[in-house]
Amino acid sequence: MIVMNLTVDKVNKLCNICDAFDFDVNIVSGRVCVDGKSVMGVMKMCGRKVTVIPVTDDEDAWERFYQRMSEEVDAYKEES
């Protein structure tokens, strides 16, 4: 599970990372789930700790996605 604290400064970076991959990405906080490629949707999540869920079975793509997330928006893995 990929987790991050979402700030206004990170919204565009997060959406750009999500756009770079050809799979869906869900951003979840509590019961709210938005499309990671939607700037307006992601903006609604600012100030929250969010879970980033890439919807793919491709382990290599998942690792590349996580690598970019950790480098560019300080995301981290959290055990569930």
Backbone atoms as SQL, in Angstrom:
CREATE TABLE atoms (id INTEGER PRIMARY KEY, chain TEXT, resi INTEGER, resn TEXT, atom TEXT, x REAL, y REAL, z REAL);
INSERT INTO atoms VALUES
  (1, 'A', 1, 'MET', 'N', 0.840, -1.158, 0.000),
  (2, 'A', 1, 'MET', 'CA', 0.000, 0.000, 0.000),
  (3, 'A', 1, 'MET', 'C', 0.901, 1.242, 0.000),
  (4, 'A', 2, 'ILE', 'N', 0.620, 2.174, -0.886),
  (5, 'A', 2, 'ILE', 'CA', 1.385, 3.415, -0.984),
  (6, 'A', 2, 'ILE', 'C', 0.611, 4.506, -0.259),
  (7, 'A', 3, 'VAL', 'N', 1.274, 5.202, 0.659),
  (8, 'A', 3, 'VAL', 'CA', 0.634, 6.226, 1.473),
  (9, 'A', 3, 'VAL', 'C', 1.428, 7.518, 1.366),
  (10, 'A', 4, 'MET', 'N', 0.716, 8.652, 1.466),
  (11, 'A', 4, 'MET', 'CA', 1.395, 9.947, 1.467),
  (12, 'A', 4, 'MET', 'C', 0.506, 10.977, 2.142),
  (13, 'A', 5, 'ASN', 'N', 1.122, 12.043, 2.609),
  (14, 'A', 5, 'ASN', 'CA', 0.388, 13.191, 3.105),
  (15, 'A', 5, 'ASN', 'C', 0.256, 14.149, 1.934),
  (16, 'A', 6, 'LEU', 'N', -0.963, 14.415, 1.511),
  (17, 'A', 6, 'LEU', 'CA', -1.210, 15.197, 0.304),
  (18, 'A', 6, 'LEU', 'C', -1.309, 16.682, 0.636),
  (19, 'A', 7, 'THR', 'N', -0.436, 17.459, 0.030),
  (20, 'A', 7, 'THR', 'CA', -0.468, 18.911, 0.170),
  (21, 'A', 7, 'THR', 'C', -0.747, 19.526, -1.194),
  (22, 'A', 8, 'VAL', 'N', -1.085, 20.805, -1.197),
  (23, 'A', 8, 'VAL', 'CA', -1.371, 21.518, -2.436),
  (24, 'A', 8, 'VAL', 'C', -0.173, 21.443, -3.379),
  (25, 'A', 9, 'ASP', 'N', 1.026, 21.538, -2.838),
  (26, 'A', 9, 'ASP', 'CA', 2.241, 21.500, -3.654),
  (27, 'A', 9, 'ASP', 'C', 2.432, 20.169, -4.381),
  (28, 'A', 10, 'LYS', 'N', 1.860, 19.113, -3.845),
  (29, 'A', 10, 'LYS', 'CA', 2.070, 17.777, -4.410),
  (30, 'A', 10, 'LYS', 'C', 0.996, 17.342, -5.408),
  (31, 'A', 11, 'VAL', 'N', -0.101, 18.096, -5.512),
  (32, 'A', 11, 'VAL', 'CA', -1.223, 17.675, -6.360),
  (33, 'A', 11, 'VAL', 'C', -0.808, 17.522, -7.817),
  (34, 'A', 12, 'ASN', 'N', -0.204, 18.546, -8.408),
  (35, 'A', 12, 'ASN', 'CA', 0.191, 18.461, -9.818),
  (36, 'A', 12, 'ASN', 'C', 1.231, 17.377, -10.050),
  (37, 'A', 13, 'LYS', 'N', 2.183, 17.249, -9.132),
  (38, 'A', 13, 'LYS', 'CA', 3.201, 16.207, -9.278),
  (39, 'A', 13, 'LYS', 'C', 2.555, 14.826, -9.257),
  (40, 'A', 14, 'LEU', 'N', 1.640, 14.614, -8.321),
  (41, 'A', 14, 'LEU', 'CA', 0.959, 13.332, -8.213),
  (42, 'A', 14, 'LEU', 'C', 0.166, 13.027, -9.488),
  (43, 'A', 15, 'CYS', 'N', -0.598, 13.999, -9.969),
  (44, 'A', 15, 'CYS', 'CA', -1.392, 13.783, -11.179),
  (45, 'A', 15, 'CYS', 'C', -0.507, 13.535, -12.393),
  (46, 'A', 16, 'ASN', 'N', 0.632, 14.214, -12.490),
  (47, 'A', 16, 'ASN', 'CA', 1.564, 13.989, -13.598),
  (48, 'A', 16, 'ASN', 'C', 2.134, 12.576, -13.559),
  (49, 'A', 17, 'ILE', 'N', 2.442, 12.086, -12.371),
  (50, 'A', 17, 'ILE', 'CA', 2.943, 10.716, -12.242),
  (51, 'A', 17, 'ILE', 'C', 1.857, 9.734, -12.685),
  (52, 'A', 18, 'CYS', 'N', 0.639, 9.935, -12.218),
  (53, 'A', 18, 'CYS', 'CA', -0.472, 9.047, -12.581),
  (54, 'A', 18, 'CYS', 'C', -0.720, 9.064, -14.085),
  (55, 'A', 19, 'ASP', 'N', -0.631, 10.248, -14.712),
  (56, 'A', 19, 'ASP', 'CA', -0.826, 10.372, -16.161),
  (57, 'A', 19, 'ASP', 'C', 0.240, 9.634, -16.964),
  (58, 'A', 20, 'ALA', 'N', 1.422, 9.482, -16.396),
  (59, 'A', 20, 'ALA', 'CA', 2.534, 8.862, -17.119),
  (60, 'A', 20, 'ALA', 'C', 2.375, 7.350, -17.276),
  (61, 'A', 21, 'PHE', 'N', 1.440, 6.761, -16.548),
  (62, 'A', 21, 'PHE', 'CA', 1.238, 5.312, -16.604),
  (63, 'A', 21, 'PHE', 'C', -0.101, 5.002, -17.258),
  (64, 'A', 22, 'ASP', 'N', -0.187, 3.849, -17.927),
  (65, 'A', 22, 'ASP', 'CA', -1.390, 3.516, -18.688),
  (66, 'A', 22, 'ASP', 'C', -2.412, 2.700, -17.892),
  (67, 'A', 23, 'PHE', 'N', -2.323, 2.713, -16.582),
  (68, 'A', 23, 'PHE', 'CA', -3.316, 2.056, -15.752),
  (69, 'A', 23, 'PHE', 'C', -4.010, 3.088, -14.860),
  (70, 'A', 24, 'ASP', 'N', -5.156, 2.719, -14.320),
  (71, 'A', 24, 'ASP', 'CA', -5.891, 3.611, -13.426),
  (72, 'A', 24, 'ASP', 'C', -5.195, 3.688, -12.079),
  (73, 'A', 25, 'VAL', 'N', -5.361, 4.829, -11.419),
  (74, 'A', 25, 'VAL', 'CA', -4.823, 5.020, -10.075),
  (75, 'A', 25, 'VAL', 'C', -5.933, 5.633, -9.227),
  (76, 'A', 26, 'ASN', 'N', -6.244, 4.992, -8.108),
  (77, 'A', 26, 'ASN', 'CA', -7.256, 5.502, -7.191),
  (78, 'A', 26, 'ASN', 'C', -6.571, 6.168, -6.008),
  (79, 'A', 27, 'ILE', 'N', -7.094, 7.319, -5.600),
  (80, 'A', 27, 'ILE', 'CA', -6.618, 8.023, -4.415),
  (81, 'A', 27, 'ILE', 'C', -7.740, 7.916, -3.387),
  (82, 'A', 28, 'VAL', 'N', -7.437, 7.320, -2.231),
  (83, 'A', 28, 'VAL', 'CA', -8.469, 7.003, -1.253),
  (84, 'A', 28, 'VAL', 'C', -8.134, 7.635, 0.099),
  (85, 'A', 29, 'SER', 'N', -9.169, 8.210, 0.721),
  (86, 'A', 29, 'SER', 'CA', -9.082, 8.705, 2.093),
  (87, 'A', 29, 'SER', 'C', -10.425, 8.430, 2.743),
  (88, 'A', 30, 'GLY', 'N', -10.445, 7.526, 3.706),
  (89, 'A', 30, 'GLY', 'CA', -11.706, 7.139, 4.326),
  (90, 'A', 30, 'GLY', 'C', -12.615, 6.484, 3.307),
  (91, 'A', 31, 'ARG', 'N', -13.828, 7.018, 3.147),
  (92, 'A', 31, 'ARG', 'CA', -14.777, 6.466, 2.183),
  (93, 'A', 31, 'ARG', 'C', -14.704, 7.159, 0.835),
  (94, 'A', 32, 'VAL', 'N', -13.859, 8.167, 0.715),
  (95, 'A', 32, 'VAL', 'CA', -13.765, 8.946, -0.522),
  (96, 'A', 32, 'VAL', 'C', -12.690, 8.352, -1.429),
  (97, 'A', 33, 'CYS', 'N', -13.040, 8.148, -2.696),
  (98, 'A', 33, 'CYS', 'CA', -12.108, 7.621, -3.691),
  (99, 'A', 33, 'CYS', 'C', -12.204, 8.490, -4.934),
  (100, 'A', 34, 'VAL', 'N', -11.044, 9.003, -5.413),
  (101, 'A', 34, 'VAL', 'CA', -11.024, 9.827, -6.623),
  (102, 'A', 34, 'VAL', 'C', -10.002, 9.273, -7.605),
  (103, 'A', 35, 'ASP', 'N', -10.167, 9.661, -8.863),
  (104, 'A', 35, 'ASP', 'CA', -9.255, 9.276, -9.930),
  (105, 'A', 35, 'ASP', 'C', -7.951, 10.057, -9.769),
  (106, 'A', 36, 'GLY', 'N', -6.833, 9.359, -9.733),
  (107, 'A', 36, 'GLY', 'CA', -5.531, 9.992, -9.571),
  (108, 'A', 36, 'GLY', 'C', -5.112, 10.866, -10.733),
  (109, 'A', 37, 'LYS', 'N', -5.796, 10.756, -11.854),
  (110, 'A', 37, 'LYS', 'CA', -5.462, 11.565, -13.023),
  (111, 'A', 37, 'LYS', 'C', -6.309, 12.831, -13.094),
  (112, 'A', 38, 'SER', 'N', -7.198, 13.037, -12.128),
  (113, 'A', 38, 'SER', 'CA', -8.088, 14.191, -12.086),
  (114, 'A', 38, 'SER', 'C', -7.564, 15.222, -11.087),
  (115, 'A', 39, 'VAL', 'N', -7.048, 16.324, -11.601),
  (116, 'A', 39, 'VAL', 'CA', -6.499, 17.357, -10.727),
  (117, 'A', 39, 'VAL', 'C', -7.568, 17.875, -9.762),
  (118, 'A', 40, 'MET', 'N', -8.760, 18.126, -10.266),
  (119, 'A', 40, 'MET', 'CA', -9.832, 18.644, -9.408),
  (120, 'A', 40, 'MET', 'C', -10.222, 17.635, -8.329),
  (121, 'A', 41, 'GLY', 'N', -10.283, 16.367, -8.690),
  (122, 'A', 41, 'GLY', 'CA', -10.605, 15.339, -7.713),
  (123, 'A', 41, 'GLY', 'C', -9.534, 15.222, -6.647),
  (124, 'A', 42, 'VAL', 'N', -8.286, 15.191, -7.075),
  (125, 'A', 42, 'VAL', 'CA', -7.175, 15.058, -6.131),
  (126, 'A', 42, 'VAL', 'C', -7.080, 16.298, -5.244),
  (127, 'A', 43, 'MET', 'N', -7.380, 17.466, -5.788),
  (128, 'A', 43, 'MET', 'CA', -7.322, 18.707, -5.009),
  (129, 'A', 43, 'MET', 'C', -8.257, 18.648, -3.795),
  (130, 'A', 44, 'LYS', 'N', -9.386, 17.943, -3.947),
  (131, 'A', 44, 'LYS', 'CA', -10.333, 17.807, -2.835),
  (132, 'A', 44, 'LYS', 'C', -9.742, 17.034, -1.658),
  (133, 'A', 45, 'MET', 'N', -8.672, 16.291, -1.908),
  (134, 'A', 45, 'MET', 'CA', -8.068, 15.450, -0.875),
  (135, 'A', 45, 'MET', 'C', -6.931, 16.145, -0.127),
  (136, 'A', 46, 'CYS', 'N', -6.649, 17.386, -0.473),
  (137, 'A', 46, 'CYS', 'CA', -5.529, 18.102, 0.155),
  (138, 'A', 46, 'CYS', 'C', -5.687, 18.155, 1.675),
  (139, 'A', 47, 'GLY', 'N', -4.565, 18.049, 2.341),
  (140, 'A', 47, 'GLY', 'CA', -4.542, 18.110, 3.792),
  (141, 'A', 47, 'GLY', 'C', -4.826, 16.777, 4.461),
  (142, 'A', 48, 'ARG', 'N', -4.962, 15.736, 3.693),
  (143, 'A', 48, 'ARG', 'CA', -5.272, 14.415, 4.240),
  (144, 'A', 48, 'ARG', 'C', -4.133, 13.435, 3.993),
  (145, 'A', 49, 'LYS', 'N', -4.105, 12.414, 4.815),
  (146, 'A', 49, 'LYS', 'CA', -3.244, 11.261, 4.546),
  (147, 'A', 49, 'LYS', 'C', -4.037, 10.381, 3.592),
  (148, 'A', 50, 'VAL', 'N', -3.476, 10.092, 2.428),
  (149, 'A', 50, 'VAL', 'CA', -4.193, 9.332, 1.407),
  (150, 'A', 50, 'VAL', 'C', -3.459, 8.044, 1.075),
  (151, 'A', 51, 'THR', 'N', -4.215, 7.097, 0.581),
  (152, 'A', 51, 'THR', 'CA', -3.672, 5.848, 0.077),
  (153, 'A', 51, 'THR', 'C', -3.756, 5.896, -1.440),
  (154, 'A', 52, 'VAL', 'N', -2.656, 5.583, -2.097),
  (155, 'A', 52, 'VAL', 'CA', -2.583, 5.602, -3.551),
  (156, 'A', 52, 'VAL', 'C', -2.606, 4.153, -4.029),
  (157, 'A', 53, 'ILE', 'N', -3.604, 3.826, -4.848),
  (158, 'A', 53, 'ILE', 'CA', -3.794, 2.444, -5.276),
  (159, 'A', 53, 'ILE', 'C', -3.690, 2.344, -6.796),
  (160, 'A', 54, 'PRO', 'N', -2.530, 1.905, -7.313),
  (161, 'A', 54, 'PRO', 'CA', -2.416, 1.672, -8.750),
  (162, 'A', 54, 'PRO', 'C', -3.158, 0.384, -9.113),
  (163, 'A', 55, 'VAL', 'N', -4.000, 0.443, -10.131),
  (164, 'A', 55, 'VAL', 'CA', -4.817, -0.704, -10.522),
  (165, 'A', 55, 'VAL', 'C', -4.118, -1.425, -11.677),
  (166, 'A', 56, 'THR', 'N', -3.187, -2.308, -11.308),
  (167, 'A', 56, 'THR', 'CA', -2.435, -3.070, -12.298),
  (168, 'A', 56, 'THR', 'C', -1.935, -4.369, -11.679),
  (169, 'A', 57, 'ASP', 'N', -1.778, -5.376, -12.515),
  (170, 'A', 57, 'ASP', 'CA', -1.190, -6.645, -12.086),
  (171, 'A', 57, 'ASP', 'C', 0.278, -6.738, -12.495),
  (172, 'A', 58, 'ASP', 'N', 0.764, -5.741, -13.219),
  (173, 'A', 58, 'ASP', 'CA', 2.138, -5.718, -13.707),
  (174, 'A', 58, 'ASP', 'C', 3.076, -5.257, -12.583),
  (175, 'A', 59, 'GLU', 'N', 3.811, -6.201, -12.014),
  (176, 'A', 59, 'GLU', 'CA', 4.698, -5.899, -10.883),
  (177, 'A', 59, 'GLU', 'C', 5.794, -4.890, -11.243),
  (178, 'A', 60, 'ASP', 'N', 6.336, -4.999, -12.467),
  (179, 'A', 60, 'ASP', 'CA', 7.378, -4.053, -12.889),
  (180, 'A', 60, 'ASP', 'C', 6.827, -2.640, -12.986),
  (181, 'A', 61, 'ALA', 'N', 5.639, -2.489, -13.555),
  (182, 'A', 61, 'ALA', 'CA', 5.012, -1.166, -13.657),
  (183, 'A', 61, 'ALA', 'C', 4.704, -0.622, -12.271),
  (184, 'A', 62, 'TRP', 'N', 4.236, -1.481, -11.369),
  (185, 'A', 62, 'TRP', 'CA', 3.941, -1.060, -10.001),
  (186, 'A', 62, 'TRP', 'C', 5.204, -0.534, -9.320),
  (187, 'A', 63, 'GLU', 'N', 6.308, -1.245, -9.468),
  (188, 'A', 63, 'GLU', 'CA', 7.572, -0.813, -8.858),
  (189, 'A', 63, 'GLU', 'C', 8.062, 0.504, -9.451),
  (190, 'A', 64, 'ARG', 'N', 7.952, 0.672, -10.774),
  (191, 'A', 64, 'ARG', 'CA', 8.337, 1.949, -11.403),
  (192, 'A', 64, 'ARG', 'C', 7.459, 3.085, -10.890),
  (193, 'A', 65, 'PHE', 'N', 6.171, 2.805, -10.757),
  (194, 'A', 65, 'PHE', 'CA', 5.232, 3.798, -10.228),
  (195, 'A', 65, 'PHE', 'C', 5.621, 4.179, -8.803),
  (196, 'A', 66, 'TYR', 'N', 5.844, 3.186, -7.960),
  (197, 'A', 66, 'TYR', 'CA', 6.218, 3.461, -6.568),
  (198, 'A', 66, 'TYR', 'C', 7.533, 4.235, -6.489),
  (199, 'A', 67, 'GLN', 'N', 8.499, 3.889, -7.307),
  (200, 'A', 67, 'GLN', 'CA', 9.793, 4.577, -7.311),
  (201, 'A', 67, 'GLN', 'C', 9.605, 6.066, -7.589),
  (202, 'A', 68, 'ARG', 'N', 8.816, 6.392, -8.608),
  (203, 'A', 68, 'ARG', 'CA', 8.547, 7.805, -8.921),
  (204, 'A', 68, 'ARG', 'C', 7.803, 8.482, -7.784),
  (205, 'A', 69, 'MET', 'N', 6.851, 7.792, -7.206),
  (206, 'A', 69, 'MET', 'CA', 6.084, 8.366, -6.095),
  (207, 'A', 69, 'MET', 'C', 6.986, 8.682, -4.905),
  (208, 'A', 70, 'SER', 'N', 7.878, 7.769, -4.584),
  (209, 'A', 70, 'SER', 'CA', 8.749, 7.996, -3.429),
  (210, 'A', 70, 'SER', 'C', 9.752, 9.117, -3.683),
  (211, 'A', 71, 'GLU', 'N', 10.235, 9.233, -4.907),
  (212, 'A', 71, 'GLU', 'CA', 11.214, 10.273, -5.232),
  (213, 'A', 71, 'GLU', 'C', 10.586, 11.652, -5.361),
  (214, 'A', 72, 'GLU', 'N', 9.404, 11.739, -5.968),
  (215, 'A', 72, 'GLU', 'CA', 8.839, 13.037, -6.329),
  (216, 'A', 72, 'GLU', 'C', 7.827, 13.599, -5.335),
  (217, 'A', 73, 'VAL', 'N', 7.118, 12.750, -4.600),
  (218, 'A', 73, 'VAL', 'CA', 6.099, 13.272, -3.671),
  (219, 'A', 73, 'VAL', 'C', 6.212, 12.673, -2.266),
  (220, 'A', 74, 'ASP', 'N', 7.351, 12.076, -1.957),
  (221, 'A', 74, 'ASP', 'CA', 7.605, 11.535, -0.615),
  (222, 'A', 74, 'ASP', 'C', 6.577, 10.508, -0.159),
  (223, 'A', 75, 'ALA', 'N', 6.122, 9.675, -1.070),
  (224, 'A', 75, 'ALA', 'CA', 5.205, 8.595, -0.710),
  (225, 'A', 75, 'ALA', 'C', 6.015, 7.460, -0.090),
  (226, 'A', 76, 'TYR', 'N', 5.354, 6.622, 0.677),
  (227, 'A', 76, 'TYR', 'CA', 6.039, 5.501, 1.318),
  (228, 'A', 76, 'TYR', 'C', 5.103, 4.295, 1.367),
  (229, 'A', 77, 'LYS', 'N', 5.716, 3.135, 1.556),
  (230, 'A', 77, 'LYS', 'CA', 4.933, 1.907, 1.661),
  (231, 'A', 77, 'LYS', 'C', 4.537, 1.723, 3.118),
  (232, 'A', 78, 'GLU', 'N', 3.313, 1.291, 3.296),
  (233, 'A', 78, 'GLU', 'CA', 2.807, 1.003, 4.642),
  (234, 'A', 78, 'GLU', 'C', 2.175, -0.370, 4.619),
  (235, 'A', 79, 'GLU', 'N', 2.528, -1.172, 5.583),
  (236, 'A', 79, 'GLU', 'CA', 1.964, -2.507, 5.662),
  (237, 'A', 79, 'GLU', 'C', 0.522, -2.415, 6.155),
  (238, 'A', 80, 'SER', 'N', -0.358, -3.203, 5.554),
  (239, 'A', 80, 'SER', 'CA', -1.775, -3.140, 5.948),
  (240, 'A', 80, 'SER', 'C', -2.099, -4.109, 7.058);
